[in-house]
Amino acid sequence: MKQANINFIVFILLLFTVKIVSAQHSELGFMGGLAYYTGELNPSPNPQNKTRPMLGVFFRRNLNYRYSLRFGANAAQIAAEDKQKTNESFENFETRNLSFSGNLLDAYGVLEFNFIPYQINNSASKFTPFVFIGIAGYYVAQKIENTKLNSTQESSLTSLALPFGAGLKFNFVQNIGMTIEWTYRKTFTDKFDGLGETHFNGVQLSNSGNKDWYSFINLTLSYKFLRKRDVCAMPVN
């Protein structure tokens, strides 16, 4: 097994074995949604540029009504092509005939802040907008295709990203909550898409000063585990 893959697996295990103390309730949930990338092949960005599906699981630890810690892992497809129109006026961007696709694994830990005091199935509030920020690690296997040359180039990358975003939490039914969120992942590399620096005819392909991003738009469902002192027939604290 490649060392990069071993490091990624170790990173996931570390995230899920972190012990959080002085917490109130725990939640286990899953999410589904859409993933897209922002970079040289989608510089605007345009979320409609070959948006692909994503799935994930997560564990949330509610420290109080305002703050929560969430740890999770996602699997997604990611893609873009320069034939898609953008608002950028980069010369040759729509004539390179390049497309990018990849399989993405993403593990993360984030701190969430609720603007309104909130917990699932609790009288404090039935909903709240929230924001979050944290750290993520990812592995992406990329494939760049050039239809003009009928060529394909494959590579892979393991690195870190900065996740942040916002969303809305609300009660769904009994001890099940739902959220809608939009998250950005800022990478620290221009190689997320596997794109080389120059084209076959010397045309510049990438701008090392602009790092790549990837994003998720998703819907989540989570179940809150009750503690022994919670009274099931009444709203819990």
C-alpha positions as CSV (number, residue, x, y, z in Angstrom):
1,M,0.0,0.0,0.0
2,K,1.3,3.5,-0.9
3,Q,2.6,5.6,2.0
4,A,0.1,8.3,1.0
5,N,-2.8,5.9,1.5
6,I,-1.5,4.8,4.8
7,N,-1.2,8.4,6.1
8,F,-4.8,9.1,5.0
9,I,-6.2,6.0,6.8
10,V,-4.2,7.0,10.0
11,F,-5.7,10.5,9.7
12,I,-9.2,9.2,9.6
13,L,-8.6,6.9,12.6
14,L,-7.2,9.8,14.6
15,L,-10.3,11.9,13.9
16,F,-12.7,9.3,15.1
17,T,-10.7,8.3,18.2
18,V,-10.5,11.8,19.6
19,K,-12.1,11.8,23.1
20,I,-14.3,14.8,23.8
21,V,-15.2,15.4,27.4
22,S,-17.8,17.6,29.2
23,A,-20.3,17.1,26.3
24,Q,-24.1,16.9,26.5
25,H,-25.5,14.8,23.6
26,S,-24.0,12.8,20.8
27,E,-25.4,12.4,17.3
28,L,-24.7,10.0,14.4
29,G,-25.7,10.9,10.9
30,F,-25.2,10.7,7.2
31,M,-25.3,13.2,4.4
32,G,-25.8,13.3,0.7
33,G,-25.4,16.0,-1.9
34,L,-23.3,17.5,-4.7
35,A,-19.6,18.2,-5.1
36,Y,-17.8,20.6,-7.4
37,Y,-14.3,22.0,-7.9
38,T,-12.9,25.5,-8.5
39,G,-9.6,25.8,-10.3
40,E,-8.2,26.4,-13.8
41,L,-10.9,24.3,-15.5
42,N,-13.7,26.1,-13.6
43,P,-12.3,29.5,-12.5
44,S,-15.5,31.5,-12.0
45,P,-16.6,29.2,-10.2
46,N,-19.6,27.7,-11.9
47,P,-21.4,25.0,-9.7
48,Q,-23.0,23.6,-12.9
49,N,-19.7,22.6,-14.4
50,K,-20.0,18.8,-14.1
51,T,-21.3,18.8,-10.6
52,R,-21.0,15.2,-9.1
53,P,-22.6,13.3,-6.2
54,M,-21.2,12.9,-2.7
55,L,-22.0,10.8,0.4
56,G,-20.7,11.0,3.9
57,V,-21.1,9.9,7.6
58,F,-20.4,12.0,10.7
59,F,-20.4,12.0,14.5
60,R,-21.4,15.2,16.3
61,R,-20.7,16.0,20.0
62,N,-22.8,18.9,21.3
63,L,-20.8,20.7,23.9
64,N,-23.8,23.0,24.8
65,Y,-26.6,24.8,23.0
66,R,-24.2,27.0,21.0
67,Y,-21.1,24.9,20.2
68,S,-20.6,21.4,18.7
69,L,-17.7,19.4,17.4
70,R,-18.3,17.3,14.3
71,F,-16.0,14.6,12.8
72,G,-16.8,12.9,9.5
73,A,-15.7,11.3,6.3
74,N,-17.0,11.8,2.7
75,A,-16.6,10.1,-0.6
76,A,-17.3,12.1,-3.8
77,Q,-16.7,12.3,-7.5
78,I,-15.3,15.5,-8.8
79,A,-15.0,16.8,-12.3
80,A,-14.9,19.9,-14.6
81,E,-14.1,20.7,-18.2
82,D,-12.9,23.9,-19.9
83,K,-15.6,23.8,-22.6
84,Q,-18.1,25.1,-19.9
85,K,-18.5,28.8,-20.2
86,T,-17.2,31.0,-17.3
87,N,-17.1,34.7,-16.4
88,E,-13.4,34.7,-16.7
89,S,-11.7,36.0,-19.8
90,F,-8.6,33.8,-19.8
91,E,-7.3,33.3,-23.3
92,N,-7.3,29.7,-24.6
93,F,-9.3,28.4,-21.6
94,E,-12.2,27.2,-23.7
95,T,-10.0,25.9,-26.6
96,R,-7.7,23.6,-24.7
97,N,-10.2,20.7,-24.9
98,L,-9.3,19.5,-21.4
99,S,-11.5,17.7,-18.8
100,F,-10.8,16.7,-15.3
101,S,-12.4,13.9,-13.2
102,G,-11.5,12.2,-10.0
103,N,-12.5,10.2,-7.0
104,L,-12.2,12.0,-3.7
105,L,-12.0,10.8,-0.1
106,D,-12.3,13.5,2.6
107,A,-12.0,13.3,6.4
108,Y,-12.5,16.3,8.6
109,G,-13.1,17.8,12.1
110,V,-14.9,21.1,12.5
111,L,-16.2,23.4,15.3
112,E,-19.8,24.5,14.8
113,F,-21.4,27.6,16.2
114,N,-25.2,28.0,16.5
115,F,-26.6,31.5,16.2
116,I,-29.7,30.5,18.2
117,P,-29.4,28.1,21.2
118,Y,-30.3,24.7,19.7
119,Q,-30.5,21.0,20.2
120,I,-32.5,18.3,18.5
121,N,-36.0,17.7,20.1
122,N,-35.4,20.5,22.6
123,S,-37.6,23.4,23.7
124,A,-34.6,25.8,23.3
125,S,-35.3,26.3,19.6
126,K,-36.6,24.3,16.7
127,F,-34.0,25.6,14.2
128,T,-30.9,27.7,14.0
129,P,-28.5,29.0,11.3
130,F,-24.9,27.9,12.0
131,V,-21.3,28.4,10.8
132,F,-18.3,26.1,11.1
133,I,-14.5,25.9,10.5
134,G,-11.9,23.2,11.0
135,I,-9.3,21.1,9.3
136,A,-9.6,18.3,6.7
137,G,-7.4,15.8,5.0
138,Y,-8.1,14.4,1.5
139,Y,-7.0,11.9,-1.1
140,V,-7.9,12.5,-4.7
141,A,-7.2,10.3,-7.7
142,Q,-7.2,12.5,-10.8
143,K,-7.5,11.9,-14.5
144,I,-6.9,14.6,-17.1
145,E,-8.2,14.0,-20.6
146,N,-7.2,16.0,-23.8
147,T,-9.7,15.4,-26.6
148,K,-7.5,17.2,-29.1
149,L,-4.6,14.9,-28.5
150,N,-6.7,11.9,-27.5
151,S,-4.5,11.5,-24.5
152,T,-5.1,10.7,-20.8
153,Q,-2.9,11.5,-17.8
154,E,-3.5,10.0,-14.3
155,S,-2.1,11.0,-10.9
156,S,-3.1,11.2,-7.2
157,L,-2.6,13.6,-4.3
158,T,-2.9,13.5,-0.5
159,S,-3.0,16.8,1.4
160,L,-4.7,19.0,3.8
161,A,-7.5,21.6,3.3
162,L,-9.3,24.3,5.3
163,P,-13.1,23.5,5.5
164,F,-15.6,26.3,6.4
165,G,-19.2,27.0,5.6
166,A,-22.7,27.7,6.8
167,G,-26.1,26.1,7.0
168,L,-29.4,25.7,8.8
169,K,-30.2,23.1,11.5
170,F,-33.8,22.2,12.3
171,N,-35.8,19.5,14.0
172,F,-37.1,16.9,11.6
173,V,-39.0,14.3,13.7
174,Q,-38.6,13.2,17.4
175,N,-34.8,12.7,18.0
176,I,-33.9,13.2,14.3
177,G,-32.5,16.5,13.1
178,M,-31.8,17.8,9.6
179,T,-29.4,20.3,8.2
180,I,-28.8,22.0,4.9
181,E,-25.3,23.3,4.5
182,W,-22.8,24.6,1.9
183,T,-19.1,24.0,2.6
184,Y,-15.9,25.2,0.9
185,R,-12.6,23.4,1.2
186,K,-9.6,25.6,0.5
187,T,-6.6,23.5,-0.6
188,F,-3.0,24.7,-0.3
189,T,-2.0,23.4,-3.7
190,D,-2.6,24.1,-7.4
191,K,-2.3,20.4,-8.2
192,F,-5.7,19.2,-6.9
193,D,-6.9,18.8,-10.5
194,G,-3.6,17.2,-11.6
195,L,-3.2,19.8,-14.3
196,G,0.3,20.5,-15.6
197,E,1.8,24.0,-15.9
198,T,2.0,24.1,-19.7
199,H,0.0,22.9,-22.7
200,F,1.6,20.8,-25.5
201,N,2.1,24.0,-27.5
202,G,3.5,26.0,-24.6
203,V,0.2,27.7,-23.5
204,Q,0.0,28.2,-19.7
205,L,-2.5,25.8,-18.1
206,S,-2.3,26.7,-14.4
207,N,-1.7,29.7,-12.2
208,S,0.3,28.6,-9.1
209,G,-0.7,31.8,-7.3
210,N,-4.4,30.6,-7.3
211,K,-4.9,27.5,-5.2
212,D,-7.7,25.0,-6.0
213,W,-10.9,24.6,-4.0
214,Y,-13.6,21.9,-3.8
215,S,-17.1,22.3,-2.3
216,F,-20.1,20.3,-1.1
217,I,-23.7,21.3,-1.1
218,N,-25.5,18.7,1.1
219,L,-28.5,17.6,3.2
220,T,-27.9,15.7,6.4
221,L,-30.0,13.6,8.8
222,S,-28.7,12.8,12.3
223,Y,-30.0,10.8,15.3
224,K,-29.5,12.2,18.8
225,F,-28.7,9.5,21.4
226,L,-30.5,9.9,24.7
227,R,-28.7,9.8,28.0
228,K,-29.9,7.8,31.0
229,R,-31.2,10.8,32.8
230,D,-33.2,12.0,29.7
231,V,-37.0,11.4,30.0
232,C,-38.1,10.1,26.6
233,A,-41.7,11.3,26.9
234,M,-40.6,14.9,27.5
235,P,-38.4,17.3,25.5
236,V,-34.8,16.6,26.6
237,N,-32.2,19.1,27.8
